[in-house]
C-alpha cells in the first residue's frame, strides 16, 4: 500500500509541475454511496453520497490525457441487525481477571454511519470530438482513499449484557456493579479505526464547449474500493463490556464483530464539472 500511494503521489506531482500545459477542472459528484460489508447477520440501508473535486488533465495527444487532483467525499448509511432482536457473543475479562462469555441482547439496534475521506485520483482520459463543441470522454484509473473519520451514532430500545462463566457453570444477568444487566433507550456515539485503501474509478460522459477556454462536463461515475478500510486487530462486541456499570457502555459498532471482514466504499452516480484553461 505504501508503494502504491507513493507512486500515485509521484505521478501527481509530475503532472502538477506541468500544470501550465494542463486543463483544470472543478466539480461535484452525487449518487448512491454505500459502505459495503460482508459481516454476517448485518444489513444496511442505502443513502445519498457525494464528493467535491478539483484537479487537472495533462494532454499527451489530441485524444489521450492523464489527470490527477484531490476530492473530499462523504458516505452515509444506516446499519442494523438482520433480526430486530438478536444476541451476539464475545469473550471478555471482568475486573477480577476472570474470563467469561459475554452475550449482548438488543432490541431494534441500529447505527447511523458517516464516513468522510480524502480521495486522490490518478486516471487516463480518452477524448473524441463527436460534434461541433461536443466531446465524448472516458476516464479510467485508481484513487487513494484516505478516511478522515468514520463516526457512528447507535441506538436501541433495550440492551442487556449477560455473562457466563464456564469454569463454574454460572450465568450472571443482573449485577449492574459488574456490568451485567439491562438498559432502556440506549444511545451512544463512537468511531471506527480506519486505514487507507485503493479504489478503481471509471467515468463516461460528455464535454460541451461553453467558451474559448471553458466547457461543461457531465458524466456517470463508478468507484469501488479494494480491501478493507477498518484497522482492527481483534473481534469486539458491538456494544462494549463495562466492568463497573451496566448503563454506561461504549459502542464499538457492528462491523467490529468480525476483524477479518471487508468493509469498503462503493459509489455510483453523476458528475457535473467545469473545465477551464
Order of alpha helices (4+ residues) and beta strands (2+ residues): alpha-beta-beta-beta-beta-beta-beta-beta-beta-beta-beta-beta-beta-beta
